[in-house]
Amino acid sequence: MGGAAVAVCLGLSFLWGQGCACGSRCLTLAPPSIWPVAVREYAFGTSQTFGQAPEYFPYNVLGPICTTATPTTPCADPCQVVSLGKGGYIVLTFEPPIADKPGPDFIVFENAFQYGSGQVFDEWMIVKVSQDGEAWYTFPYDSLRGEGLAGRTPTGCTGCSSGSINWQDLTQAGGDAFDLAVVGLEWARYVRLEDATHFQTPDRLSADLDGVVAIHQLPASSLTLAPQSEAEEVIACWDYLGREMPKTFSLMPSDFPMVCLVRGRNGQLRYVSRIRVGG
């Protein structure tokens, strides 16, 4: 994205983040980013409210992984983790979208940790992905053993300092990795995480989301803005804060800048600028 667009993004992010108590995390990330750039939708469940207050959320799920989390020490900072609540869910937006390439394509970090003689205190989440936010593809899972669910693997690696961890490297990052090939998608823009602690014992009150990181994404060069052709299909549009906007011009105010993901006749995806001019 061009410098002017980034400047707009940072300026609006500052205004959007007023009242946030989380320092640098109060600035919404400008795309392209390996971290989610927006929360598309969410609904918190019952039993837990940690990190849900407006001075913490959604900033605590839109940036890097918790700086204090280790395999044996869970994150306890409301600026860096949020409880979904029993039965809660959240949908995160990635820009550029996550892409299917060899191996895992993204990692989900709950807040699992080791204790005792190697046991793991885990709180599970169902993982779904979507290209348009309407058709969802669920990663298969075993509700008895937890296989295929997120929230089973502690964060980080033993002896690693959080500042030196490559969060896209499975040997260092920890967390639970997912491959889009499993659900048959070539790319996905949205990741939906649903609390699944109802499958577990009563002491598992709620999944806590630390963050999600993309390992593979569509080329950042696809963010180069260009006019849209009438022959292209508009998949979705966003303002410069990453909030999804209507795709119909008539619903937008005049001179409103957007970035849209479009599909050409050849099936290729790219980002374009889209500004409605006039009344």
C-alpha positions in Angstrom: 0.0 0.0 0.0 1.3 3.5 -0.8 2.7 5.9 1.7 -0.4 8.1 1.6 -2.7 5.2 2.4 -0.4 4.1 5.3 -0.5 7.6 6.7 -4.3 7.6 6.5 -4.3 4.2 8.2 -2.1 5.3 11.0 -3.9 8.6 11.5 -7.3 6.9 11.7 -5.9 4.2 13.9 -4.8 6.8 16.4 -8.3 8.2 16.6 -9.8 4.7 16.7 -7.5 3.7 19.6 -8.5 6.6 22.0 -9.3 5.0 25.4 -7.0 2.1 24.8 -4.8 1.2 27.7 -2.3 -1.0 25.8 0.4 1.4 24.5 1.8 0.6 21.1 -0.9 -2.1 20.5 -3.5 0.7 20.4 -2.4 1.5 16.8 -4.2 -0.7 14.3 -1.7 -2.6 12.1 -1.4 -1.3 8.5 -1.5 -4.0 5.9 0.3 -6.0 4.7 0.8 -7.8 8.0 1.4 -11.4 9.1 -0.9 -10.6 12.1 -4.7 -10.0 11.9 -5.5 -6.4 10.9 -9.1 -6.4 12.2 -11.8 -8.2 14.2 -14.7 -8.8 11.7 -17.1 -10.0 14.3 -17.3 -11.6 17.7 -19.6 -12.7 20.5 -18.2 -13.4 24.0 -19.6 -16.3 25.9 -20.2 -16.8 29.6 -17.9 -17.7 32.6 -14.9 -15.5 31.8 -14.4 -11.8 31.0 -10.6 -11.4 31.1 -9.3 -8.9 28.5 -12.8 -8.1 27.1 -13.1 -4.5 28.4 -12.9 -1.8 25.6 -9.6 -0.5 26.8 -8.0 -3.9 26.0 -10.1 -5.5 23.2 -9.7 -5.8 20.2 -6.1 -4.5 20.5 -5.1 -7.6 22.5 -5.7 -9.9 19.5 -4.4 -7.8 16.6 -0.7 -7.8 17.2 2.2 -10.1 18.1 2.1 -12.9 20.5 2.3 -12.2 24.3 5.8 -11.1 25.3 5.6 -12.9 28.7 4.2 -16.3 27.6 6.5 -19.4 27.8 5.7 -23.1 27.7 5.3 -23.1 31.5 4.0 -19.6 32.1 0.7 -18.5 30.5 0.1 -14.9 29.5 -1.6 -12.8 32.3 -1.7 -9.5 30.5 -5.2 -8.3 29.4 -3.5 -6.2 26.7 -2.2 -9.3 25.1 -4.9 -12.0 25.6 -8.7 -12.2 25.7 -11.1 -14.9 27.1 -13.7 -15.9 24.5 -16.0 -17.0 27.3 -17.9 -20.4 27.3 -19.4 -20.7 23.8 -17.9 -17.5 22.5 -16.3 -16.9 19.1 -14.2 -14.4 17.2 -13.5 -13.8 13.5 -10.1 -12.3 12.5 -9.3 -10.6 9.2 -5.9 -11.1 7.4 -4.6 -8.8 4.7 -3.1 -10.1 2.5 -5.2 -13.3 2.9 -3.6 -16.5 4.1 -2.4 -18.7 1.2 -2.1 -22.5 0.9 1.5 -23.5 0.3 3.4 -26.6 1.3 3.2 -27.2 5.0 1.1 -25.4 7.7 -0.2 -21.9 6.6 -1.1 -20.3 10.0 -0.7 -20.8 13.7 -3.2 -20.3 16.5 -2.0 -19.4 20.0 -4.4 -20.0 22.8 -2.8 -19.7 26.2 -1.9 -23.4 27.0 0.9 -24.1 29.4 2.7 -27.1 30.9 2.6 -28.0 34.6 3.5 -30.8 36.9 5.3 -33.6 35.2 4.6 -32.5 31.6 0.8 -32.2 31.7 -0.7 -29.4 29.6 -3.5 -27.2 30.8 -5.3 -26.7 27.5 -8.6 -25.0 26.5 -9.8 -25.9 23.1 -11.0 -23.9 20.1 -12.7 -25.0 16.9 -11.0 -23.5 13.8 -12.8 -22.4 10.7 -11.7 -20.4 7.7 -13.5 -18.5 4.9 -12.8 -16.4 1.8 -15.9 -14.2 2.0 -17.0 -14.4 5.6 -20.1 -16.4 4.6 -19.1 -19.9 3.5 -17.1 -21.5 6.3 -14.8 -24.5 6.2 -14.1 -26.3 9.5 -10.9 -28.1 10.2 -11.8 -31.7 11.2 -11.3 -32.5 14.9 -11.8 -35.2 17.5 -14.0 -33.8 20.3 -12.8 -36.5 22.7 -9.1 -36.2 22.4 -8.9 -32.7 21.0 -7.0 -33.6 17.9 -7.5 -31.0 15.2 -8.5 -28.3 17.6 -6.5 -25.2 18.6 -5.4 -24.6 22.2 -3.6 -27.8 22.8 0.1 -26.7 22.5 1.9 -24.2 24.8 3.3 -20.9 23.4 7.0 -20.5 22.7 10.0 -22.8 23.3 11.9 -23.7 26.4 14.9 -21.4 26.9 13.9 -19.0 24.2 13.4 -15.3 25.0 10.2 -13.9 23.6 12.0 -11.1 21.8 14.0 -13.6 19.7 11.3 -16.0 18.7 10.3 -16.2 15.1 6.5 -16.7 15.5 6.2 -18.1 11.9 8.8 -20.9 12.8 7.0 -24.0 14.1 10.2 -25.2 15.9 10.2 -22.0 18.0 6.7 -20.6 18.1 4.6 -23.3 19.7 0.9 -23.0 19.2 -1.2 -25.1 16.9 -0.6 -25.0 13.2 -3.2 -25.5 10.4 -2.9 -26.2 6.7 -5.5 -24.8 4.3 -5.1 -27.9 2.1 -6.9 -29.9 4.8 -10.1 -28.0 4.0 -9.4 -27.6 0.3 -9.0 -23.8 0.1 -6.3 -22.1 -1.9 -6.6 -19.0 0.3 -8.6 -17.6 3.2 -9.1 -14.1 4.4 -11.0 -14.9 7.7 -10.2 -17.2 10.6 -13.0 -18.0 13.0 -12.2 -19.4 16.4 -14.9 -20.9 18.6 -14.6 -21.8 22.2 -14.8 -25.6 22.5 -14.3 -26.1 26.2 -17.7 -27.7 26.4 -15.9 -30.8 25.2 -13.7 -30.7 28.2 -13.9 -31.1 32.0 -15.6 -28.4 34.0 -12.3 -26.8 35.2 -11.8 -25.6 31.6 -13.8 -22.4 31.8 -13.1 -20.7 28.5 -10.5 -20.6 25.7 -8.2 -17.6 25.9 -7.0 -16.2 22.6 -3.4 -14.9 22.5 -3.2 -14.4 18.7 -2.9 -15.9 15.2 0.0 -15.5 12.8 0.0 -16.2 9.0 2.9 -18.3 7.8 2.0 -18.1 4.1 0.0 -15.3 2.4 -0.9 -14.0 -1.0 1.9 -11.9 -2.4 2.1 -8.5 -0.7 2.7 -7.1 -4.2 -1.0 -7.7 -4.8 -1.7 -4.8 -2.5 -0.5 -2.4 -5.2 -3.6 -0.3 -5.9 -4.9 0.0 -9.4 -8.3 1.0 -10.9 -10.9 -1.7 -10.9 -12.0 -3.2 -14.3 -15.8 -3.8 -14.8 -14.9 -7.3 -15.8 -13.6 -8.1 -12.2 -15.7 -9.5 -9.4 -15.6 -7.6 -6.1 -15.2 -10.1 -3.3 -15.0 -7.7 -0.4 -14.0 -4.1 0.4 -12.5 -2.5 3.5 -11.7 1.0 4.8 -8.1 1.8 5.9 -8.8 0.5 9.4 -9.6 -3.0 8.0 -13.3 -2.7 8.6 -15.4 -4.4 6.0 -17.6 -2.0 3.9 -20.5 -2.5 1.6 -19.6 -3.5 -1.9 -22.4 -1.4 -3.4 -21.4 2.1 -4.3 -24.9 3.4 -3.7 -24.5 2.6 0.0 -21.3 4.6 0.4 -20.9 8.3 1.0 -19.3 10.4 -1.7 -15.5 10.3 -2.1 -15.1 7.4 0.4 -11.8 5.5 0.0 -11.7 1.8 0.1 -9.5 -1.1 -0.7 -11.2 -4.1 -2.4 -10.2 -7.6 -3.1 -11.3 -8.6 -6.6 -11.1 -11.6 -8.9 -10.4 -11.2 -12.6 -11.7 -13.3 -15.5 -8.6 -15.4 -15.2 -9.3 -16.1 -11.5 -6.3 -14.1 -10.3 -6.8 -12.2 -7.1 -5.6 -8.6 -6.5 -6.3 -5.5 -4.5 -7.6 -2.3 -6.1 -8.5 1.2 -4.9 -12.1 2.0 -5.1 -13.4 5.5 -4.5 -17.0 6.6 -5.0 -17.0 10.1 -6.5 -20.2 12.1 -6.7 -23.6 12.0 -5.0 
